[in-house]
Amino acid sequence: MARNEAALGAATAIADRSVEALAYVGLSRVSLRAGDYQRVCSLAERARDLVAGAPGNEQVMPLHLHAAGMRLLGNYDRARSLYLQNLELSLRLDDTFMIAMELHNLGHVEVHRGNVEAARAYFRDCSALREGSAIPYDLAMEHLNRAVIAWCEGERKVALEELTQAEKSLAQAEIVLDPDDRFEVDWLKARLTE
């Protein structure tokens, strides 16, 4: 937090909007980890204002964090809109990493909006981009996505097996999930224990 605040002060002093936006992004991420989702949104919006009209790569993270904050506040319609904007931007930038991330996020948002077919399509497209990945986080999220769809289809046993595998993969790699993915794991676990 202190480093981001210092960066913000320095960027403001030299009137560098891009660096100032980066500092707001950093503060927004700190707020995300702290569970202050209103602050996530307000800081991300400030960053978005600063980079409006800037090259697209400077707009990606402020937009992503704004979407994540809205999602964790339960405003799934607004989160969907923001994730779609970022997906479109990431496609223009040919940023495969962010494309996969936003497809993953859109899938979970659509589950909460009750649109399982759309979720399935987003997860399918995300899986195609992650195919062959050996990155533990990717592998764990693939299990999570399959678990969510299985639960939506009433396949409780499959959902539990996939979720267990996701958590095992995360534990083996000593990965601490970001709050948005942690929310999805906890949300599904709660439904599987009802």
C-alpha positions as CSV (number, residue, x, y, z in Angstrom):
1,M,0.0,0.0,0.0
2,A,2.7,2.5,1.0
3,R,4.6,1.9,-2.2
4,N,1.5,2.5,-4.3
5,E,0.7,5.6,-2.4
6,A,4.3,6.9,-2.9
7,A,4.1,6.1,-6.6
8,L,0.8,7.9,-6.8
9,G,2.3,11.0,-5.1
10,A,5.3,11.0,-7.4
11,A,3.2,10.5,-10.6
12,T,0.8,13.3,-9.5
13,A,3.8,15.6,-8.8
14,I,5.1,15.2,-12.3
15,A,1.6,15.0,-13.9
16,D,2.2,11.7,-15.6
17,R,-1.3,10.3,-16.1
18,S,-0.1,6.8,-17.2
19,V,2.0,6.3,-14.1
20,E,-0.7,7.8,-11.9
21,A,-3.1,5.3,-13.4
22,L,-0.7,2.5,-12.6
23,A,-0.6,3.6,-9.0
24,Y,-4.4,3.6,-8.8
25,V,-4.4,0.1,-10.3
26,G,-1.9,-1.0,-7.6
27,L,-4.1,0.5,-4.9
28,S,-7.2,-1.1,-6.4
29,R,-5.5,-4.5,-6.2
30,V,-4.6,-3.9,-2.6
31,S,-8.3,-3.1,-2.0
32,L,-9.3,-6.2,-3.8
33,R,-7.2,-8.3,-1.5
34,A,-8.6,-6.4,1.5
35,G,-12.2,-7.1,0.4
36,D,-13.1,-3.4,-0.1
37,Y,-14.9,-3.9,-3.4
38,Q,-16.4,-0.4,-3.5
39,R,-13.0,1.1,-3.2
40,V,-11.7,-1.4,-5.9
41,C,-14.3,0.1,-8.3
42,S,-13.7,3.8,-7.4
43,L,-9.9,3.4,-7.7
44,A,-10.2,1.5,-11.0
45,E,-12.6,4.1,-12.4
46,R,-10.1,6.8,-11.5
47,A,-7.4,4.9,-13.3
48,R,-9.8,4.4,-16.3
49,D,-10.4,8.2,-16.4
50,L,-6.7,8.9,-16.5
51,V,-6.0,6.5,-19.4
52,A,-9.1,7.2,-21.5
53,G,-7.7,7.8,-25.0
54,A,-4.4,6.2,-24.1
55,P,-3.0,3.2,-25.9
56,G,-5.2,0.1,-25.3
57,N,-2.6,-1.8,-23.2
58,E,-2.8,1.0,-20.6
59,Q,-6.6,0.5,-20.3
60,V,-6.7,-3.2,-19.8
61,M,-5.9,-3.5,-16.0
62,P,-8.1,-0.6,-14.9
63,L,-11.0,-2.1,-16.9
64,H,-10.3,-5.6,-15.5
65,L,-10.2,-4.4,-11.9
66,H,-13.4,-2.4,-12.3
67,A,-15.1,-5.5,-13.7
68,A,-13.8,-7.6,-10.8
69,G,-15.0,-5.1,-8.2
70,M,-18.5,-5.1,-9.7
71,R,-18.6,-8.9,-9.9
72,L,-17.6,-9.2,-6.2
73,L,-20.3,-6.6,-5.3
74,G,-22.8,-8.9,-7.0
75,N,-23.5,-6.5,-9.9
76,Y,-23.2,-9.2,-12.5
77,D,-24.8,-7.2,-15.3
78,R,-22.3,-4.4,-15.0
79,A,-19.5,-6.8,-14.5
80,R,-20.5,-8.6,-17.7
81,S,-20.5,-5.3,-19.6
82,L,-17.0,-4.4,-18.3
83,Y,-15.5,-7.8,-18.9
84,L,-16.9,-7.8,-22.5
85,Q,-15.3,-4.4,-23.1
86,N,-12.0,-5.8,-21.8
87,L,-12.4,-8.9,-23.9
88,E,-12.9,-6.8,-27.0
89,L,-9.9,-4.7,-26.1
90,S,-7.7,-7.7,-25.4
91,L,-8.7,-9.3,-28.7
92,R,-7.6,-6.1,-30.5
93,L,-4.3,-6.2,-28.7
94,D,-4.0,-9.9,-29.4
95,D,-3.3,-10.5,-25.7
96,T,-4.0,-14.2,-25.3
97,F,-3.4,-14.2,-21.6
98,M,-6.1,-11.5,-21.0
99,I,-8.5,-13.0,-23.5
100,A,-8.4,-16.3,-21.6
101,M,-8.8,-14.6,-18.3
102,E,-11.8,-12.6,-19.4
103,L,-13.4,-15.6,-21.0
104,H,-13.0,-17.4,-17.7
105,N,-14.5,-14.5,-15.8
106,L,-17.4,-14.1,-18.2
107,G,-18.2,-17.8,-17.7
108,H,-18.5,-17.4,-14.0
109,V,-20.5,-14.2,-14.3
110,E,-22.9,-15.9,-16.7
111,V,-23.4,-18.8,-14.2
112,H,-24.5,-16.2,-11.6
113,R,-26.8,-14.6,-14.2
114,G,-28.4,-18.0,-14.8
115,N,-27.1,-18.3,-18.4
116,V,-25.4,-21.7,-18.3
117,E,-25.2,-22.1,-22.1
118,A,-23.3,-18.8,-22.4
119,A,-21.0,-19.9,-19.5
120,R,-20.3,-23.2,-21.2
121,A,-19.4,-21.4,-24.4
122,Y,-17.0,-18.9,-22.6
123,F,-15.4,-21.8,-20.7
124,R,-15.0,-23.8,-23.9
125,D,-13.3,-20.9,-25.6
126,C,-11.1,-20.3,-22.6
127,S,-10.1,-24.0,-22.5
128,A,-9.1,-23.8,-26.2
129,L,-6.6,-21.0,-25.4
130,R,-5.3,-22.9,-22.4
131,E,-4.9,-26.2,-24.2
132,G,-1.5,-27.7,-23.5
133,S,-0.7,-25.3,-20.7
134,A,1.3,-26.7,-17.8
135,I,0.7,-23.6,-15.6
136,P,-0.8,-24.8,-12.3
137,Y,-3.2,-21.9,-12.1
138,D,-4.6,-22.6,-15.5
139,L,-5.0,-26.3,-14.7
140,A,-6.7,-25.6,-11.5
141,M,-9.1,-23.1,-13.1
142,E,-10.0,-25.6,-15.8
143,H,-11.0,-28.1,-13.1
144,L,-13.0,-25.3,-11.4
145,N,-14.8,-24.4,-14.6
146,R,-15.7,-28.0,-15.3
147,A,-16.9,-28.3,-11.7
148,V,-19.2,-25.3,-12.0
149,I,-20.8,-26.6,-15.2
150,A,-21.2,-30.1,-13.7
151,W,-23.0,-28.6,-10.7
152,C,-25.3,-26.5,-13.0
153,E,-26.1,-29.7,-14.9
154,G,-27.0,-31.6,-11.6
155,E,-23.8,-33.7,-11.8
156,R,-23.0,-33.3,-8.1
157,K,-20.4,-36.1,-7.9
158,V,-18.5,-34.8,-11.0
159,A,-18.6,-31.3,-9.6
160,L,-17.2,-32.4,-6.3
161,E,-14.4,-34.4,-8.0
162,E,-13.4,-31.5,-10.2
163,L,-13.5,-29.0,-7.4
164,T,-11.4,-31.4,-5.2
165,Q,-8.9,-31.6,-8.0
166,A,-8.8,-27.8,-8.5
167,E,-8.1,-27.3,-4.8
168,K,-5.4,-30.1,-4.8
169,S,-3.7,-28.5,-7.8
170,L,-3.7,-25.1,-6.0
171,A,-2.4,-26.5,-2.8
172,Q,0.4,-28.4,-4.5
173,A,1.5,-25.2,-6.3
174,E,1.1,-23.1,-3.1
175,I,-1.2,-20.8,-5.0
176,V,-3.3,-18.2,-3.1
177,L,-6.3,-17.4,-5.3
178,D,-7.3,-13.8,-6.0
179,P,-10.6,-12.9,-4.3
180,D,-12.7,-13.3,-7.5
181,D,-11.6,-16.9,-8.1
182,R,-11.7,-17.6,-4.3
183,F,-15.3,-16.4,-4.3
184,E,-16.2,-18.9,-7.0
185,V,-14.5,-21.8,-5.2
186,D,-16.3,-21.0,-2.0
187,W,-19.6,-20.4,-3.7
188,L,-19.5,-23.8,-5.3
189,K,-18.3,-25.5,-2.1
190,A,-21.3,-24.0,-0.3
191,R,-23.7,-25.4,-2.9
192,L,-22.1,-28.8,-2.8
193,T,-22.4,-29.1,1.0
194,E,-26.1,-28.0,1.1
